[in-house]
Amino acid sequence: MKNNFLGKSLQLAIISILCQSINLIRDIFLAKSLGASNLNDIYLISQSTISMFVSMVNSPLATAYVPVTTEYFVSKDKKERNKFINTVYGDTFILSLFIILVSFIFINPITKMVAPGYDQMDRQILMKMILLQMPIVSVNVLKGINRGNFQILQKYNISEMTNVMPYCAMILYLIIFNVKCSIYMISIVLTVTTILSIIPEIIILNKNGVKFKFRIGLSKNIRLMIKMMLATIIVAAVREINVVTDKAFGSLLEEGSITMLSYGSKITVVFVSLVSTSISVVGFTNIARLKNENNEKGVLDIVAKSINVINFIIIPLMIYLIIFSNNIIKILFERGNFSSVQTNTTANIMRFYAIGLLGYGFQDVFTRALHAYKIVKCTIKASIIMVLVNIILDFVLVNNMGSYGIALASSLAIIFVIPILAMDVIRYIGKFDLKLVIVEILKIIIATVFAAIVVMVIKRLISDNMLTFMILSLLFIFIYIILCFIIKVSVIKEITEARRKNKTC
């Protein structure tokens, strides 16, 4: 199971990063067409708002769905399993329609909440953008159930690959129309292709024995799921409110601030979240199975291994992004209407977001471990504390630091709650091998710092251009991996052992 867990985690992380790269390419073309402009800000706020509605159901549903439905896949027949799954689909679809209806009714106060600094004209544009994308809420909620089924079936990559279909369509539209693109048409393209993206998922699940038939009802297990969802909705909503809060403060700053905050965080927080989510998702499904088998040692082993894999990837990535932020932003966005001044600002924003990257990894592992045990009160508490700290720090820092203060506030808030979540895991699940985790963190920090010093010294001595950036990036990775071999970092040892076993087999 150890090698299987590590292999599946890294595979899903790689696929997720490749898929998110397509999303990043979308942003590159969007930056070229709209720059760091008011229209781009409006589009990004509309996306965050839709994401908030989706996440209010998706994350809580996945948390409740996987532990409960795993039992149906393991010990129930196909007829009973499909009856339960179809009832979940039907009930969830009705819930998503209710969310859309409420959103239509309260669209005015919603736009005022997410963009308090906008005038009436900008809010009207934002309102139309949100309404055009509302069908995405229903589709993505259903896709969330599909994702849960794929996780139980251990077909982790399918949802990631279908999710990039809308971004591919947007890239094509932006290439064709470039500076003449319409943000309304961008919303329409995104909505239509999101609807189409669910079709291949349904076909694949059908081939794996999940037959679809519309049903609604409230069985005992669905009532259990609802109880878990109601508690977890608070966690999901609070996390999304955190993002919306940052954009709300950004709307009070100069034009383009939201765009630069979004791009700075996307390359840091989003990519790291993909890595940590990929690892914690594989761990989550394994923990759900091991819990049903009463294998506490196996559960704690998965928790420790998840943390070690995340540290192995995120610590060097965090330092790398701090060192090369200007190079990265310049290569990705500095063209068309995106200026060199905006590049420098976005790069500095990225550095402040990078400070908190490790926190996102720990949060994903601890939260999913607690959810697998159906413990949600701890994650609710931590999420509320995080948002309160973030809002307080936003008020304190934004006046003196502007957009940099918003990024720094987010990083400090996520770091603040990690010890709280760690103590909750130890209290309610068990004491994982904390000594091993600390030793591995120290080894990884040593390897990362040495690689960073070498690269920074060379960077000061040679001219800064595209070629040197690529060479120094490869050198950083090479030195880090070699040092991890030398000081025997556990992830490298496990990969080496897995390869040896595969050769002998």
C-alpha positions in Angstrom: 0.0 0.0 0.0 2.9 2.4 0.7 4.3 2.3 -2.8 0.7 2.3 -4.3 -0.2 5.4 -2.2 3.0 7.3 -3.2 2.7 6.4 -6.9 -1.0 7.4 -7.1 -0.4 10.6 -5.2 2.5 11.7 -7.4 0.7 10.6 -10.6 -2.4 12.6 -9.6 -0.3 15.6 -8.7 1.5 15.6 -12.0 -1.8 15.3 -14.0 -3.4 18.0 -11.9 -0.4 20.4 -12.5 -0.5 19.7 -16.3 -4.3 20.4 -16.3 -3.9 23.5 -14.3 -1.1 24.6 -16.8 -3.9 24.8 -19.4 -5.8 27.0 -17.0 -2.7 29.2 -16.7 -2.3 29.4 -20.5 -5.9 30.6 -20.5 -4.9 33.4 -18.1 -1.9 34.3 -20.3 -4.2 34.9 -23.3 -6.7 36.7 -21.0 -3.9 39.0 -19.7 -2.8 39.7 -23.3 -6.3 40.5 -24.4 -7.5 42.5 -21.3 -4.3 43.3 -19.4 -4.7 44.2 -15.7 -7.9 46.1 -16.5 -11.2 46.7 -14.9 -12.9 44.2 -17.3 -10.4 41.5 -16.3 -11.1 42.3 -12.6 -14.8 42.0 -13.2 -14.4 38.6 -15.0 -12.2 37.3 -12.1 -14.7 38.4 -9.5 -17.5 36.7 -11.3 -15.4 33.5 -11.4 -14.7 33.7 -7.7 -18.4 34.2 -7.0 -19.5 31.2 -9.0 -16.7 29.2 -7.4 -18.1 30.2 -4.0 -21.6 28.9 -4.8 -20.1 25.6 -6.2 -17.8 25.0 -3.3 -20.6 25.6 -0.8 -22.0 22.2 -2.0 -19.1 20.4 -3.7 -16.5 20.1 -0.9 -19.1 19.3 1.8 -20.7 16.7 -0.5 -17.4 15.0 -1.3 -16.6 14.9 2.4 -19.9 13.2 3.3 -20.2 11.2 0.0 -16.9 9.2 -0.1 -17.0 7.6 3.4 -20.7 6.7 3.1 -20.6 5.5 -0.5 -17.4 3.5 0.0 -19.5 1.0 1.9 -21.9 0.6 -1.0 -19.0 -0.1 -3.4 -17.4 -2.6 -1.0 -20.3 -4.5 0.5 -23.6 -3.8 -1.4 -24.8 -5.2 -4.7 -24.9 -3.0 -7.8 -28.7 -2.5 -7.7 -28.7 -1.1 -4.1 -25.5 0.9 -4.8 -27.0 2.6 -8.0 -30.2 3.3 -6.2 -28.4 5.2 -3.5 -26.0 7.0 -5.9 -28.9 8.1 -8.2 -30.9 9.4 -5.2 -27.8 11.5 -4.2 -27.6 12.8 -7.8 -31.3 13.8 -7.8 -31.3 15.4 -4.4 -28.1 17.3 -5.2 -29.5 18.6 -8.5 -32.6 19.9 -6.8 -30.4 21.6 -4.2 -28.3 23.3 -6.9 -31.4 24.6 -8.6 -32.5 26.1 -5.3 -29.0 27.8 -5.0 -29.4 29.3 -8.5 -32.9 30.6 -7.7 -31.8 32.3 -4.5 -28.8 33.8 -6.4 -31.2 35.2 -9.1 -33.4 36.8 -6.4 -30.5 38.3 -4.4 -28.2 39.2 -7.3 -28.0 42.9 -6.3 -26.8 42.4 -2.7 -24.5 39.6 -3.9 -22.7 42.0 -6.3 -22.5 44.7 -3.7 -20.9 42.2 -1.3 -18.2 40.8 -3.6 -17.3 44.2 -5.1 -18.0 47.0 -2.6 -15.7 49.4 -4.4 -17.4 49.2 -7.8 -19.8 51.9 -9.1 -23.3 51.1 -10.5 -22.1 50.6 -14.1 -19.4 48.1 -13.2 -21.8 46.2 -10.9 -24.3 45.9 -13.8 -21.6 44.2 -15.9 -20.6 42.0 -13.0 -24.3 41.0 -12.5 -24.7 39.9 -16.1 -21.4 38.0 -15.9 -22.6 36.1 -12.8 -26.0 35.3 -14.3 -24.5 34.0 -17.5 -22.4 31.6 -15.6 -25.0 30.4 -13.1 -25.7 27.0 -15.0 -22.1 26.1 -14.1 -23.3 25.7 -10.5 -25.6 22.8 -11.2 -23.1 21.1 -13.6 -20.1 21.4 -11.3 -22.1 20.1 -8.3 -23.0 17.0 -10.3 -19.4 16.7 -11.4 -18.5 16.8 -7.7 -20.4 13.5 -7.2 -18.7 12.1 -10.3 -15.4 13.0 -8.7 -16.3 11.1 -5.6 -17.2 8.0 -7.6 -13.9 8.2 -9.5 -12.0 8.5 -6.2 -13.7 5.4 -4.8 -13.0 3.6 -8.1 -9.4 4.9 -7.8 -9.7 6.5 -11.2 -8.4 9.9 -9.9 -7.3 11.6 -13.2 -10.6 11.5 -15.1 -12.2 14.5 -13.4 -9.0 16.6 -13.8 -8.9 16.0 -17.5 -12.6 16.8 -18.2 -12.3 20.0 -16.1 -9.9 21.5 -18.7 -12.3 21.3 -21.6 -13.9 24.7 -20.8 -10.4 26.3 -20.5 -9.3 24.8 -23.9 -12.4 26.3 -25.5 -11.7 29.7 -23.9 -8.1 29.6 -25.1 -9.3 28.9 -28.6 -11.8 31.8 -28.4 -9.2 34.2 -27.1 -6.7 33.2 -29.8 -9.3 33.9 -32.5 -10.6 37.2 -31.2 -7.6 38.5 -29.2 -8.1 42.1 -28.2 -11.6 42.1 -29.7 -12.9 39.5 -27.3 -16.1 40.1 -25.3 -16.2 39.2 -21.6 -19.9 38.2 -22.1 -18.9 35.7 -24.8 -16.1 34.4 -22.6 -18.8 33.6 -20.0 -21.0 31.9 -22.6 -18.1 29.8 -23.9 -17.2 28.8 -20.4 -20.8 27.9 -19.5 -21.6 25.8 -22.6 -18.3 23.8 -22.5 -18.7 23.2 -18.8 -22.1 21.6 -19.5 -20.5 19.5 -22.3 -17.6 18.3 -20.1 -19.9 16.2 -17.9 -20.8 13.9 -20.9 -17.5 11.9 -21.0 -17.7 11.4 -17.2 -21.2 9.9 -17.4 -20.1 7.6 -20.2 -17.0 6.3 -18.2 -19.1 5.8 -15.0 -21.7 3.9 -17.0 -19.0 1.6 -18.3 -17.9 1.0 -14.6 -21.4 -0.1 -13.6 -22.9 3.2 -12.4 -26.2 3.3 -14.2 -28.1 6.7 -14.1 -31.7 7.1 -13.3 -33.3 10.3 -11.8 -34.5 9.6 -8.2 -35.1 11.8 -5.1 -35.6 10.7 -1.5 -34.2 10.8 2.0 -32.8 7.4 3.1 -31.0 6.9 6.4 -27.6 7.3 4.8 -28.6 10.4 2.9 -29.9 12.0 6.1 -26.5 11.1 7.6 -24.8 12.8 4.6 -27.0 15.9 5.0 -25.9 16.2 8.7 -22.2 15.9 7.7 -22.7 18.3 4.8 -24.4 21.0 6.9 -21.4 21.1 9.2 -18.9 21.0 6.3 -20.7 23.6 4.3 -19.5 26.1 6.9 -15.9 25.1 6.3 -16.2 25.3 2.5 -18.1 28.6 2.6 -15.6 30.1 5.0 -12.7 29.2 2.7 -14.4 30.7 -0.3 -15.4 33.8 1.7 -11.6 34.1 2.4 -11.0 34.4 -1.3 -13.9 36.7 -1.9 -12.7 38.9 1.1 -9.3 39.4 -0.5 -11.0 40.4 -3.8 -13.4 42.7 -1.9 -10.4 44.5 -0.3 -8.7 44.5 -3.7 -11.7 46.3 -5.3 -10.9 49.2 -2.9 -7.4 49.6 -4.4 -6.3 50.9 -7.8 -7.6 49.4 -11.0 -6.0 46.1 -11.9 -5.2 45.1 -8.3 -7.6 42.2 -8.3 -6.1 40.9 -11.6 -2.5 41.1 -10.1 -3.6 39.5 -6.9 -5.4 36.7 -8.8 -2.3 36.0 -11.0 0.1 36.2 -8.1 -1.9 33.7 -6.0 -2.8 31.4 -8.9 0.8 30.5 -9.6 1.5 29.9 -5.9 -1.6 28.9 -4.0 -3.5 27.2 -6.8 -0.6 25.1 -8.0 0.4 24.1 -4.5 -3.2 23.3 -3.7 -3.3 21.0 -6.7 -0.3 19.1 -5.3 -1.6 19.0 -1.7 -5.2 18.1 -2.8 -3.9 15.3 -5.1 -2.0 13.8 -2.3 -4.7 14.3 0.4 -7.4 13.0 -1.9 -5.6 9.6 -2.4 -4.9 9.6 1.3 -8.6 10.4 2.1 -10.0 7.4 0.1 -7.4 5.1 1.7 -8.1 6.5 5.2 -11.9 5.9 4.6 -11.1 2.2 3.8 -8.6 1.7 6.6 -11.0 3.3 9.1 -13.7 0.8 8.2 -11.1 -2.0 8.7 -10.2 -0.5 12.2 -6.6 -0.1 11.0 -5.5 2.9 13.1 -1.8 2.3 12.5 -2.4 2.3 8.7 -4.4 5.6 9.0 -1.6 7.3 11.0 1.0 6.0 8.5 -1.0 7.6 5.6 -1.2 10.9 7.5 2.6 11.0 8.1 3.4 9.9 4.5 1.0 12.5 3.1 2.8 15.3 5.0 6.2 14.0 4.0 5.3 14.0 0.2 3.8 17.5 0.4 6.9 18.8 2.2 9.1 17.2 -0.4 7.4 19.1 -3.2 6.2 22.3 -1.6 9.2 23.5 0.4 11.6 23.7 -2.6 8.7 25.1 -4.7 8.1 27.9 -2.2 11.7 29.0 -2.2 11.9 28.6 -6.0 8.9 30.9 -6.5 10.4 33.6 -4.2 13.7 33.5 -6.1 12.3 33.5 -9.6 9.0 35.3 -9.2 10.0 38.2 -11.6 11.2 35.8 -14.3 8.0 33.7 -14.1 5.6 36.6 -14.2 7.5 38.3 -17.0 7.5 35.1 -19.2 3.8 34.3 -18.5 2.1 37.7 -18.6 4.3 40.6 -19.8 2.9 41.2 -23.2 0.1 43.1 -24.9 -1.6 45.3 -22.3 0.2 43.8 -19.3 3.1 46.2 -18.5 6.5 45.7 -16.8 5.3 47.8 -13.8 2.4 45.3 -13.4 4.9 42.4 -13.7 7.0 43.7 -10.8 3.9 44.3 -8.6 2.5 40.8 -9.4 5.9 39.2 -8.7 6.1 40.8 -5.3 2.5 39.7 -4.6 3.6 36.1 -5.5 6.4 36.3 -3.0 4.1 37.2 -0.1 1.6 34.4 -1.1 4.5 31.9 -1.3 5.2 32.4 2.4 2.1 30.6 3.3 2.3 27.7 0.8 3.3 25.0 3.3 0.2 25.9 5.3 -2.2 24.9 2.5 -0.6 21.5 2.2 -0.9 20.7 5.9 -4.4 22.1 6.0 -5.5 19.7 3.2 -4.0 16.6 4.9 -5.3 17.4 8.4 -8.8 18.5 7.2 -9.4 15.4 5.0 -8.1 13.0 7.7 -10.6 14.5 10.2 -13.4 14.4 7.6 -12.7 10.7 6.9 -13.5 10.1 10.5 -16.6 12.3 10.2 -15.2 14.9 12.5 -16.1 18.3 11.2 -16.3 20.6 14.2 -12.5 21.0 14.4 -12.3 22.0 10.7 -15.2 24.4 11.1 -13.4 26.0 14.1 -10.1 26.3 12.2 -11.7 27.7 9.1 -13.6 30.4 11.0 -10.4 31.3 12.9 -8.5 31.5 9.6 -11.0 33.9 8.0 -11.2 36.1 11.1 -7.4 36.4 11.3 -7.3 37.1 7.5 -9.9 39.9 7.8 -8.2 41.5 10.8 -4.8 41.4 9.1 -6.3 42.8 5.9 -7.6 45.8 7.8 -4.2 46.2 9.5 -1.9 45.7 6.5 -3.8 46.9 3.4 -3.5 50.6 4.3 0.3 50.5 4.6 1.1 47.7 2.1 -1.8 47.8 -0.4 -2.1 44.6 -2.4 1.0 43.2 -0.8 -0.7 43.4 2.6 -3.7 41.3 1.3 -1.3 38.6 0.1 0.7 38.6 3.3 -2.5 38.4 5.4 -3.7 35.3 3.6 -0.3 33.6 4.2 -0.1 34.4 7.9 -3.8 33.4 8.4 -3.3 29.9 7.0 0.0 29.4 8.9 -1.8 30.4 12.2 -4.3 27.5 12.1 -1.9 24.6 11.3 -0.9 23.9 14.9 -4.6 24.0 15.9 -5.5 21.3 13.2 -2.4 19.2 14.1 -3.5 19.0 17.7 -7.0 18.1 16.7 -5.7 15.2 14.5 -3.6 13.9 17.5 -6.6 14.3 19.9 -9.3 12.6 17.8 -7.4 10.2 15.4 -4.1 9.4 17.1 -0.5 10.5 17.4 1.2 10.2 14.0 5.0 10.0 13.8 5.7 13.6 14.5 9.4 13.0 15.1 9.8 11.5 11.6 7.9 14.4 10.1 10.1 17.0 11.8 13.3 15.1 10.8 12.1 15.0 7.2 11.3 18.7 7.2 14.7 19.6 8.4 16.4 17.4 5.7 14.3 19.0 3.0 15.0 22.5 4.3 18.8 21.8 4.3 18.6 20.5 0.7 16.4 23.4 -0.4 18.5 26.2 1.2 21.8 24.8 -0.2 20.3 24.7 -3.7 18.9 28.2 -3.3 22.2 29.7 -2.1 24.1 28.2 -5.1 21.5 29.4 -7.6 21.3 32.9 -6.1 25.1 33.3 -6.1 25.2 32.3 -9.8 22.2 34.5 -10.6 24.0 37.6 -9.3 27.1 36.8 -11.4 25.5 36.3 -14.9 23.0 38.2 -17.0 19.3 37.7 -16.4 17.6 36.3 -19.5 15.3 33.5 -20.6 18.2 31.0 -21.1 19.9 31.6 -17.8 16.4 31.4 -16.1 15.9 27.9 -17.6 19.4 26.7 -16.8 19.2 28.0 -13.2 15.8 26.4 -12.7 17.1 23.0 -13.9 20.2 23.5 -11.7 18.1 24.2 -8.6 16.1 21.0 -9.2 19.2 19.0 -9.9 21.0 20.1 -6.7 17.9 19.6 -4.6 17.3 16.0 -5.8 20.9 15.0 -5.5 21.1 16.4 -1.9 17.9 14.5 -1.1 19.5 11.3 -2.3 22.6 12.0 -0.2 20.8 12.8 3.1 18.3 10.0 2.5 15.0 11.9 2.4 12.2 9.3 2.9 10.3 10.1 -0.3 13.4 9.5 -2.4 14.1 6.2 -0.5 10.6 4.9 -1.1 10.7 5.8 -4.8 14.0 4.0 -5.1 12.8 0.9 -3.3 9.6 0.9 -5.4 11.7 0.9 -8.6 13.9 -1.9 -7.3 10.8 -4.0 -6.5 9.4 -3.4 -10.0 12.6 -4.5 -11.6 12.8 -7.7 -9.6 9.2 -8.5 -10.4 
